[in-house]
Amino acid sequence: MRIFLCGVLLSSIALSGCSWFGGGKSKATSVQTSGATTTVNPLIDSEKKGELQPAKNTATIKKTGLFKKKVKVIPYQGIPVAQVKSLQIDETSGGAIILATGLPTQQGAFDVRLIEVKTEPGVLHYTLSAVQPATTPQGSERSRTIQAALFVSNQDLQGINTIRVSAAANSVTARP
């Protein structure tokens, strides 16, 4: 009986360790197409995916294991929100915090970012972008409101006269 219990105990420990060493399935769905692996998001309509213009910003996911390290760069899937409602600039000792409030067309927007756009000198121009699902209801204005904040150092603010945050329909400007 001791040998049986020891065998069951050791096999259960070994089996539970398989997911710890990277043998478990990930929650994201991956699709293999012509040598490239892409991740499928069920909240974004695949028919409208060709119309979306993803931002240039990327996210990096580090996967570590016992014997390997893998770095995977995933492009940011966000698109500009419909409207910028307000822009607030709060000065700090080392620079300024830019706080933008926006309004997407539908509920459920996530991963909100201020993406820098290169424009004329003296202007810091950002686009308020978010990953926006296509299958959620519109909802009230309050339930759709999103915010993004970004710290800009004093060195980056030198020579800047105007800060502009734009969306799909409008843009808002402020002075630092």
RAPEQUI-V634227 format. One record per backbone hydrogen bond with DSSP energy under -0.5 kcal/mol. CO is the residue of the C=O (numbers start at 1). NH is the residue of the N-H. Records with the same first field share a line. If there is no record, write none. Layout:
CO=NH + NH
This chain:
1=5
2=6
3=7
4=8
5=9
6=10
7=11
8=12
9=13
10=14
11=15
12=16
13=17
14=18
15=18 + 19
16=20
17=21
18=23
19=22 + 24
28=30
29=40
31=33 + 38
33=36
36=33 + 38
38=31
40=29 + 42
41=44
43=45 + 134 + 135
45=49
48=51 + 52
52=54
57=76
59=74
60=62
61=63 + 72
62=64
63=70
68=65
70=63 + 72
72=61 + 74
74=59
78=55
79=130
81=168
82=169
83=85 + 103
86=101
88=90 + 99
89=91
90=97
94=154
95=92
96=98 + 152
97=90 + 99
98=100 + 150
99=88
100=148
101=85 + 86
102=146
103=83
110=131
113=115 + 129
114=116
115=127
117=125
120=123
122=161 + 162
123=125
124=164
125=117
126=166
127=115 + 129
128=81
129=113
130=79 + 132
131=110 + 133
137=107
140=144
141=145
144=104
146=102
148=100
150=98
152=96
153=157
154=158
155=158
157=160
159=161
162=124
163=174
164=126
165=172
166=128
170=167
172=165
174=163
